[in-house]
């Protein structure tokens, strides 16, 4: 039964490795044991100009391979140029269906990579990771899910001061 596995490749060579691996599969006649080979990438629309669309890798340096794990298929993948290893080392674990679904949703634009709102709740302590208050700690006072904004209370010169930040500017 074919399952999805992750292999680590040289960063920047993902497409070349995918094509090389597909050729090796055909040359060795192993098409029955392999499915898709995917470079996880999604379309990014520039915030400044709506027309500028670029393809960006979601996981640079990694490929997803749908395959049956046998000694022969594993050897063939590991011996392909510019592939360093399977994720999991000596005993690679296949991705769960939930993980595969999440990755493909992210590739099709179904998920927002920047929103961390699930981990934010009123009263949570957060680290500010972006903006002029980067490095400060604060406590979430209010959440605006519609606009993806949070009001965080930060101690500045000994006084608690409310600061409005985007969800992408804070990390739990």
C-alpha positions in Angstrom: 0.0 0.0 0.0 1.4 3.4 -1.0 1.9 6.0 1.7 3.4 9.5 1.8 6.9 9.9 3.0 9.2 13.0 3.3 12.7 13.1 2.0 15.3 15.8 2.6 17.1 17.1 -0.5 19.6 19.8 -1.2 17.8 23.2 -0.9 17.2 24.8 -4.2 17.4 21.5 -6.1 13.8 20.2 -5.3 12.5 20.3 -8.9 15.7 18.8 -10.3 15.6 15.9 -7.8 11.9 15.3 -8.5 12.6 15.0 -12.3 15.7 12.8 -11.6 13.8 10.5 -9.3 11.0 10.1 -11.8 13.5 9.1 -14.5 15.1 6.5 -12.2 11.7 5.1 -11.3 10.9 4.6 -15.1 14.4 3.3 -15.8 14.2 0.6 -13.1 10.5 -0.2 -13.9 9.2 0.6 -10.4 6.1 2.7 -11.6 3.7 0.3 -9.7 5.4 1.1 -6.4 5.4 4.8 -6.7 2.7 7.5 -7.0 3.1 11.2 -7.1 6.3 13.1 -6.2 5.5 16.6 -5.0 7.5 19.7 -4.3 5.3 21.4 -1.6 4.8 24.9 -3.0 1.9 27.4 -3.0 1.1 30.6 -4.8 1.9 33.8 -3.0 0.1 37.1 -3.8 2.1 40.2 -3.1 0.5 42.5 -0.5 1.6 45.6 -2.4 0.3 44.7 -5.9 -2.5 42.2 -6.2 -1.3 41.2 -9.7 2.1 39.9 -8.6 1.8 36.1 -8.0 4.8 34.0 -7.3 5.3 30.3 -6.5 7.0 29.8 -3.1 8.1 26.5 -1.5 6.3 25.7 1.7 9.0 23.4 2.9 12.3 24.2 1.2 14.6 21.3 1.0 11.9 18.6 1.2 9.9 16.4 -1.2 6.8 14.4 -0.6 6.8 10.9 -2.2 3.8 8.6 -2.4 5.4 5.1 -2.4 5.4 1.6 -1.1 8.3 1.3 1.3 10.3 -1.8 0.4 14.1 -2.4 0.6 14.4 -1.9 -3.2 12.4 1.4 -3.3 14.1 2.8 -0.3 17.6 2.0 -1.7 16.6 3.6 -5.0 15.4 6.8 -3.4 18.3 7.1 -1.0 20.8 6.5 -3.8 19.4 9.3 -6.0 21.7 12.3 -6.4 21.1 15.2 -4.0 18.7 13.3 -1.7 20.2 13.2 1.8 17.8 11.0 3.7 14.2 10.1 4.6 12.7 12.0 7.4 12.8 9.6 10.3 16.2 8.2 9.5 16.6 4.4 9.6 12.9 3.8 10.1 11.0 6.4 8.2 7.4 6.9 9.3 4.7 7.7 6.7 2.7 10.9 7.1 -0.7 10.6 8.6 -3.7 11.3 6.4 -4.4 14.4 8.5 -0.8 15.7 7.9 -1.1 15.0 4.1 -4.5 16.8 4.0 -3.1 19.8 5.8 -0.1 20.1 3.5 -2.2 19.8 0.3 -4.7 22.4 1.7 -1.8 24.7 2.4 -0.5 24.2 -1.1 -3.9 25.1 -2.6 -4.3 28.1 -0.4 -6.9 26.6 1.9 -4.9 27.5 5.0 -3.3 30.7 6.1 0.3 30.1 7.1 0.6 33.3 9.2 -2.5 33.1 11.4 -1.7 31.8 14.9 -5.1 32.6 16.4 -5.8 29.1 17.7 -3.1 29.5 20.3 -4.2 33.0 21.4 -6.7 33.5 24.2 -7.5 36.3 26.6 -5.1 36.1 29.5 -2.4 34.2 27.6 1.2 35.4 27.9 2.7 36.0 24.5 6.1 37.0 23.0 6.1 39.9 20.5 8.1 38.7 17.5 7.7 41.6 15.1 7.5 45.4 15.1 8.9 48.1 17.4 8.1 46.1 20.6 9.8 42.9 19.3 11.3 40.9 22.2 8.8 42.2 24.8 6.4 39.9 26.7 2.8 40.8 27.2 -0.6 39.5 28.2 -3.5 39.3 25.7 -6.3 41.7 26.8 -8.6 41.6 23.7 -8.9 39.6 20.5 -10.4 40.8 17.2 -10.8 37.6 15.1 -12.4 39.4 12.2 -9.4 41.7 11.6 -6.8 39.3 13.1 -5.7 41.8 15.7 -4.9 41.4 19.4 -4.6 44.0 22.2 -1.6 43.1 24.3 -0.7 44.7 27.7 3.0 45.3 27.8 5.0 46.8 30.7 6.8 49.9 29.4 8.7 52.0 32.0 6.9 50.1 34.8 3.4 50.9 33.5 1.1 48.4 31.7 0.4 49.8 28.3 -2.1 48.4 25.7 -0.6 47.7 22.2 -2.6 46.6 19.2 -0.8 43.9 17.2 -1.6 41.5 14.3 -1.8 37.8 15.1 1.3 37.3 13.0 3.3 39.7 15.3 2.8 37.6 18.5 3.7 34.1 19.4 2.6 32.1 22.4 
